[in-house]
Amino acid sequence: MVHPHGDAGGKKLIYTHVSMPLTAIDDFRGLAAEDPRFGELAAIVEANNGLWCAAAERYLLDNWDPIDD
């Protein structure tokens, strides 16, 4: 995920063990039509002033598939 307030070189969180494409936080809401999990992530982040937070991380870890080793 890419923080929406950064520039192109902004902070990126990479969860190497989760099967989710690198996605800008600002894109979550728009992706919800294809994958409702992004809508829930958008709601969590929006409730946290547009910032990634522990609740968003917990939702991601609980709802996206792990990558098998």
N, C-alpha and C positions, 0 to 999 in steps of 0.2 A: 504494500500500500504506500502511496505517496501522499504526504501531507499537503492539503490544498493551499496553505498559505506560503509555502516555499516556492522557490523558483525551480527551474528544471533540475537543479542540483540539490533539491530539498531532501529532507530525511526520507529514508525508505526502510520499511520493516519487511524483512524477509523471513518467512516461516518455512525453513527448508524441509520440514517433515509434513507439510500440509499441501494437499493438491488444490491450489488456488492460484490463478494467474496474477501477476503483479498488476494491481489495479489502483488507480487514483481514488482517494476518498471522495472527491467530487463526483466521481462516476458511479458510485454505489446506487444512488436513487434511480438513475437511468437504466441500470442493469437489472433492476428488480423485475421488469417485465419478463426477462429471460430466466431469471433465477431469483425466487422470492427471498432467499437468504440475504441477498444484497439489500433488499428493502429493510429488513430487520437491522442489518448492520448500519444502514443509513440512519434509521431512527435512533439507534444507540449513540452514534457519533454526533448527530444533530443535537441530541439532549446534552451533549458534553461540549457545546460551543464549537462543533466541527472538528474536534480533536480526537485522535485515537486514545482509547482508555482501556482500563482493565476489563470493564464489562464487554467492550467490543472484542478484546482478545479472547475472553472466556467464550463468547458466542462463536467466534471463528473456530476455536479449538474443539468446541462441542458439536459443531455442525458441518464442518468440512472434513472430507475423508483424509486420513493420513496417507502418506506415500510409503508404500512397502519398500523395505530395504532389499 
